[in-house]
Amino acid sequence: MPADVPDNPPSSAPHELQALWPWVRRFAYSDDVERDQALQQADATTLTELVTTIDKPAFDAINRYLDETDNAEEATPFGDLAQAAMEAALEIKSRGQ
C-alpha cells in the first residue's frame, strides 16, 4: 500500500471515485518502481478486475477530477491509479492472459 495514501478518500472526490479508494490504496504508487512491483505481485484475477473496474467511464471521471479540483494532492492518487490500470493491462498481456 502506498505510504502516503490516507485510509479514507478525500471528501472532495466525486462519489464514483470514492468507491475506487480500495484500489487506490493497493496500486496508486506515484513511484514507477513501487507501482511495477505491486502489479508484478498481483495475481491475474486481481489485475483483470483492476482493468475492468478502471474502465473508460472511470478514466473520464478521474480526468475530470484531476482537471477540476483545486487540490492536486487529493487528486493525484487517482491519476496514479489510472496509470496502474493501464500498466496492469500491459502486464496481463505480457503474461499471455
Residue frames as a rotation matrix with the C-alpha (Angstrom) as fourth column:
MET 1
0.586 0.810 0.000 0.00
0.810 -0.586 0.000 0.00
0.000 0.000 -1.000 0.00
PRO 2
-0.007 -0.575 0.818 1.36
0.429 -0.741 -0.517 3.45
0.903 0.347 0.252 -0.85
ALA 3
-0.465 -0.313 -0.828 2.66
0.875 -0.019 -0.484 5.01
0.136 -0.950 0.282 2.34
ASP 4
-0.979 -0.018 -0.202 1.32
0.059 -0.979 -0.197 8.49
-0.194 -0.205 0.959 1.68
VAL 5
-0.507 0.861 -0.028 -2.26
-0.130 -0.044 0.991 7.45
0.852 0.506 0.134 0.88
PRO 6
-0.647 0.307 0.698 -4.71
-0.761 -0.211 -0.613 8.06
-0.041 -0.928 0.371 3.74
ASP 7
-0.851 0.345 0.397 -7.19
0.170 0.895 -0.413 5.44
-0.497 -0.284 -0.820 4.92
ASN 8
0.135 0.988 0.074 -10.19
0.614 -0.025 -0.789 7.31
-0.777 0.152 -0.611 3.51
PRO 9
-0.173 -0.161 0.972 -10.75
0.953 -0.276 0.123 9.05
0.249 0.947 0.201 0.18
PRO 10
-0.971 -0.171 -0.167 -10.78
0.206 -0.952 -0.224 12.84
-0.121 -0.252 0.960 0.03
SER 11
-0.200 0.961 -0.189 -14.19
0.511 -0.062 -0.857 14.35
-0.836 -0.268 -0.479 0.61
SER 12
-0.125 0.109 -0.986 -13.70
-0.589 -0.808 -0.015 16.49
-0.798 0.579 0.165 -2.50
ALA 13
-0.961 -0.267 -0.074 -13.67
-0.223 0.588 0.778 13.39
-0.164 0.764 -0.624 -4.72
PRO 14
-0.174 0.934 -0.313 -16.89
-0.914 -0.035 0.404 12.52
0.366 0.356 0.860 -6.55
HIS 15
0.355 0.435 0.827 -18.82
-0.789 0.614 0.016 9.58
-0.501 -0.658 0.562 -5.13
GLU 16
0.983 0.060 -0.175 -17.91
-0.154 0.787 -0.597 7.26
0.102 0.614 0.783 -8.02
LEU 17
0.182 -0.981 -0.071 -14.22
-0.297 0.014 -0.955 7.91
0.937 0.195 -0.289 -7.37
GLN 18
-0.093 -0.175 0.980 -14.54
-0.994 -0.043 -0.102 7.46
0.060 -0.984 -0.170 -3.63
ALA 19
0.817 0.468 0.337 -15.74
-0.480 0.876 -0.051 3.92
-0.319 -0.120 0.940 -4.37
LEU 20
0.745 -0.598 -0.297 -12.37
0.015 0.460 -0.888 3.25
0.667 0.657 0.351 -6.06
TRP 21
0.483 -0.587 0.650 -10.40
-0.835 -0.532 0.140 4.07
0.264 -0.610 -0.747 -2.92
PRO 22
0.682 -0.286 0.673 -9.54
-0.203 0.810 0.550 0.43
-0.702 -0.512 0.495 -2.05
TRP 23
0.746 -0.425 0.513 -7.86
0.663 0.398 -0.634 0.19
0.066 0.813 0.579 -5.46
VAL 24
0.638 -0.519 0.568 -6.03
-0.302 -0.848 -0.435 3.47
0.708 0.106 -0.698 -4.81
ARG 25
0.575 -0.391 0.718 -4.75
-0.782 -0.006 0.623 2.10
-0.239 -0.920 -0.309 -1.52
ARG 26
0.659 -0.301 0.689 -3.47
0.176 0.953 0.248 -1.02
-0.731 -0.042 0.681 -3.23
PHE 27
0.290 -0.497 0.818 -1.99
0.925 0.364 -0.107 0.20
-0.244 0.788 0.566 -6.51
ALA 28
0.875 0.157 0.458 -1.71
0.340 -0.872 -0.352 4.02
0.344 0.464 -0.816 -6.64
TYR 29
0.277 -0.878 -0.391 2.01
0.695 -0.098 0.712 4.33
-0.664 -0.469 0.583 -6.17
SER 30
0.889 -0.037 -0.457 3.48
-0.271 -0.846 -0.459 7.51
-0.369 0.532 -0.762 -7.61
ASP 31
-0.120 -0.993 -0.016 6.87
-0.757 0.081 0.649 5.80
-0.643 0.090 -0.761 -7.87
ASP 32
0.300 0.236 -0.924 7.13
-0.906 0.374 -0.199 3.75
0.298 0.897 0.326 -11.07
VAL 33
-0.616 -0.623 -0.482 9.24
-0.428 0.779 -0.459 1.01
0.661 -0.076 -0.746 -9.46
GLU 34
-0.858 0.335 0.389 6.91
-0.300 0.287 -0.910 0.57
-0.417 -0.897 -0.146 -6.49
ARG 35
0.139 0.953 -0.269 3.85
-0.841 -0.030 -0.540 0.53
-0.523 0.302 0.797 -8.75
ASP 36
0.066 -0.198 -0.978 5.50
-0.798 0.578 -0.171 -2.06
0.599 0.792 -0.119 -11.01
GLN 37
-0.903 -0.427 -0.050 6.33
-0.297 0.702 -0.647 -4.24
0.311 -0.569 -0.761 -8.01
ALA 38
-0.494 0.798 0.345 2.73
-0.495 0.067 -0.866 -4.09
-0.714 -0.599 0.362 -6.78
LEU 39
0.390 0.646 -0.657 1.47
-0.907 0.144 -0.396 -5.09
-0.161 0.750 0.642 -10.21
GLN 40
-0.296 -0.600 -0.743 4.03
-0.666 0.687 -0.289 -7.89
0.684 0.410 -0.603 -10.56
GLN 41
-0.967 -0.123 0.224 2.96
-0.255 0.553 -0.794 -9.33
-0.026 -0.824 -0.566 -7.20
ALA 42
-0.174 0.981 0.085 -0.75
-0.783 -0.085 -0.617 -9.26
-0.598 -0.174 0.783 -8.06
ASP 43
-0.536 0.072 0.841 -2.39
0.327 0.936 0.129 -12.35
-0.778 0.344 -0.525 -9.47
ALA 44
-0.948 0.115 0.297 -4.04
0.278 -0.159 0.947 -12.34
0.157 0.981 0.119 -12.90
THR 45
-0.073 0.991 -0.115 -7.55
0.937 0.107 0.332 -12.24
0.342 -0.083 -0.936 -11.44
THR 46
0.201 0.082 -0.976 -6.78
0.678 -0.731 0.078 -9.09
-0.707 -0.677 -0.203 -9.45
LEU 47
-0.767 -0.545 -0.340 -5.14
0.120 -0.642 0.757 -7.41
-0.631 0.540 0.557 -12.43
THR 48
-0.737 0.563 0.373 -8.12
0.533 0.146 0.833 -8.23
0.415 0.813 -0.408 -14.63
GLU 49
0.230 0.846 -0.481 -10.50
0.973 -0.184 0.141 -6.86
0.031 -0.501 -0.865 -12.02
LEU 50
-0.183 -0.389 -0.903 -8.44
0.416 -0.863 0.287 -3.67
-0.891 -0.323 0.320 -11.77
VAL 51
-0.973 -0.232 0.016 -8.52
0.098 -0.349 0.932 -3.18
-0.211 0.908 0.362 -15.55
THR 52
-0.427 0.892 0.151 -12.25
0.740 0.248 0.625 -3.94
0.519 0.379 -0.766 -15.67
THR 53
0.235 0.506 -0.830 -13.01
0.915 -0.404 0.013 -1.55
-0.328 -0.762 -0.557 -12.80
ILE 54
-0.136 -0.360 -0.923 -10.96
0.019 -0.932 0.361 1.33
-0.991 0.032 0.134 -14.17
ASP 55
-0.040 0.273 0.961 -12.84
0.939 0.339 -0.057 1.41
-0.342 0.900 -0.270 -17.46
LYS 56
-0.509 -0.170 0.844 -13.45
0.655 -0.713 0.251 4.35
0.559 0.680 0.474 -19.81
PRO 57
0.528 0.733 0.429 -16.11
0.243 -0.615 0.750 5.98
0.814 -0.292 -0.503 -17.58
ALA 58
0.763 -0.322 -0.561 -13.77
0.592 -0.002 0.806 5.68
-0.260 -0.947 0.189 -14.58
PHE 59
-0.338 -0.911 0.239 -10.87
0.930 -0.284 0.234 7.16
-0.145 0.301 0.943 -16.60
ASP 60
-0.176 0.354 0.919 -13.13
0.486 -0.780 0.394 10.01
0.856 0.516 -0.035 -17.69
ALA 61
0.849 0.524 -0.061 -14.22
0.279 -0.348 0.895 10.67
0.448 -0.777 -0.442 -14.10
ILE 62
0.367 -0.810 -0.457 -10.60
0.814 0.041 0.580 10.62
-0.451 -0.584 0.675 -12.93
ASN 63
-0.500 -0.584 0.640 -9.57
0.837 -0.515 0.183 13.05
0.222 0.627 0.747 -15.66
ARG 64
0.280 0.681 0.677 -12.45
0.326 -0.731 0.600 15.40
0.903 0.053 -0.426 -14.81
TYR 65
0.908 0.053 -0.416 -11.49
0.420 -0.116 0.900 15.35
0.000 -0.992 -0.128 -11.15
LEU 66
-0.030 -0.993 -0.112 -7.83
0.919 -0.071 0.388 15.99
-0.393 -0.091 0.915 -11.98
ASP 67
-0.473 -0.129 0.872 -8.82
0.687 -0.673 0.273 18.90
0.552 0.728 0.407 -14.25
GLU 68
0.228 0.776 0.588 -11.43
0.197 -0.628 0.753 20.46
0.954 -0.056 -0.296 -11.99
THR 69
0.714 0.071 -0.697 -10.03
0.690 0.101 0.717 20.13
0.121 -0.992 0.024 -8.48
ASP 70
0.685 -0.493 0.537 -8.00
-0.410 -0.870 -0.275 22.84
0.603 -0.032 -0.797 -6.83
ASN 71
0.441 -0.498 0.747 -6.28
-0.779 0.201 0.594 20.29
-0.446 -0.843 -0.299 -4.60
ALA 72
0.276 -0.408 -0.870 -3.76
-0.750 0.475 -0.460 18.32
0.601 0.780 -0.175 -6.64
GLU 73
-0.719 -0.591 0.366 -2.61
-0.682 0.497 -0.537 16.43
0.135 -0.636 -0.760 -3.54
GLU 74
-0.196 0.743 0.640 -6.07
-0.498 0.487 -0.717 14.89
-0.845 -0.459 0.275 -3.15
ALA 75
0.711 0.566 -0.416 -6.48
-0.606 0.193 -0.772 14.14
-0.357 0.801 0.481 -6.86
THR 76
-0.063 -0.864 -0.499 -3.05
-0.990 0.119 -0.080 12.75
0.128 0.489 -0.863 -7.68
PRO 77
-0.606 -0.189 0.772 -3.64
-0.422 0.900 -0.111 9.27
-0.674 -0.393 -0.626 -6.19
PHE 78
0.459 0.824 0.332 -6.49
-0.033 0.390 -0.920 8.79
-0.888 0.411 0.207 -8.66
GLY 79
0.650 -0.338 -0.681 -4.16
-0.760 -0.264 -0.594 9.68
0.021 0.903 -0.428 -11.52
ASP 80
-0.487 -0.848 0.207 -1.68
-0.863 0.503 0.031 7.15
-0.131 -0.164 -0.978 -10.16
LEU 81
-0.177 0.527 0.831 -4.49
-0.150 0.820 -0.552 4.58
-0.973 -0.222 -0.067 -10.12
ALA 82
0.825 0.466 -0.320 -5.29
-0.347 -0.030 -0.938 5.28
-0.447 0.884 0.137 -13.76
GLN 83
0.115 -0.880 -0.461 -1.61
-0.971 -0.003 -0.238 4.76
0.208 0.475 -0.855 -14.58
ALA 84
-0.602 -0.321 0.731 -1.63
-0.581 0.804 -0.126 1.48
-0.547 -0.501 -0.671 -12.64
ALA 85
0.340 0.816 0.468 -4.68
-0.128 0.533 -0.836 0.27
-0.932 0.225 0.286 -14.56
MET 86
0.761 -0.132 -0.636 -3.02
-0.649 -0.141 -0.747 0.98
0.009 0.981 -0.193 -17.91
GLU 87
-0.301 -0.951 -0.065 0.11
-0.931 0.308 -0.195 -0.83
0.205 0.002 -0.979 -16.76
ALA 88
-0.293 0.282 0.914 -1.98
-0.448 0.803 -0.392 -3.73
-0.844 -0.524 -0.109 -15.43
ALA 89
0.796 0.596 -0.107 -3.43
-0.338 0.292 -0.894 -4.23
-0.502 0.748 0.434 -18.90
LEU 90
0.379 -0.755 -0.534 0.11
-0.806 0.014 -0.592 -4.44
0.455 0.655 -0.603 -20.28
GLU 91
-0.519 -0.562 0.644 1.10
-0.826 0.523 -0.209 -6.85
-0.220 -0.641 -0.736 -17.51
ILE 92
0.283 0.708 0.647 -1.83
-0.348 0.705 -0.618 -9.13
-0.894 -0.050 0.446 -18.32
LYS 93
0.895 0.044 -0.444 -0.78
-0.446 0.113 -0.888 -9.14
0.011 0.993 0.121 -21.96
SER 94
0.001 -0.990 -0.141 2.86
-0.913 0.057 -0.404 -9.87
0.408 0.129 -0.904 -21.09
ARG 95
-0.460 -0.088 0.884 1.73
-0.636 0.727 -0.258 -12.86
-0.620 -0.681 -0.391 -19.04
GLY 96
-0.940 0.086 -0.331 -0.08
-0.238 0.529 0.814 -14.16
0.245 0.844 -0.477 -22.10
GLN 97
-0.659 0.741 -0.130 -3.50
0.627 0.446 -0.638 -13.93
-0.415 -0.502 -0.759 -20.50
